[in-house]
Amino acid sequence: MCVEICLIPKKFLCVFSLKCGAYAVGIWMSCFMFMVAITVLVESINYCWDFPGLRWYCIDTTFFLSAVVTVIDSIYLMLVNLCLIWGIYKDKVRILLCWLALTTFGLVHVFVIMVTAPSLLHYGFTGPNHFIWIVCLIIAVVAIVMGIYSLLVVYAYYLELKQLKTEGTNETR
């Protein structure tokens, strides 16, 4: 109960309605996933194209395969966020709940990678590169905080919509 009282926002950015905030989250995350997919695709093609002798070998590398998986994952998450926008438009409580579950899983996945991978990421970073590693870590923490706030906004809208649906069914009886 304290979670609902203390952490759940009443308004999006203290000004806008929760529905507007949920729309903003869906649009922002859809655009972000689209940009991630395009960026990873372009970077992997540029990486393979920079080494003419390795063009055919590059398809077999782990880098290229992980880039393809990242592109597919980003497109999938973009579609999930487009479903969130559709669910908000149609006032579908179950769509919001599914989005919350999938996005929470993705956020936990990113957090686990961020906690377990610093030793791997820190390997080889010395001198000025250490500063770059710290900046990347700060950006990752900010992104996770933004993701948590996005989850809380959509969860608050889910609770509001669920309450409106139950009040609507109680009034018709």
Secondary structure, DSSP 8 states (H G I E B T S, - for coil): -HHHHHTS-SSBTTTB-HHHHHHHHHHHHHHHHHHHHHHHHHHHHHHHHT-GGGHHHHTTSHHHHHHHHHHHHHHHHHHHHHHHHHHHHHT-HHHHHHHHHHHHHHHHHHHHHHHHSHHHHHTT--THHHHHHHHHHHHHHHHHHHHHHHHHHHHHHHHHHHHHHHHHHHHH-
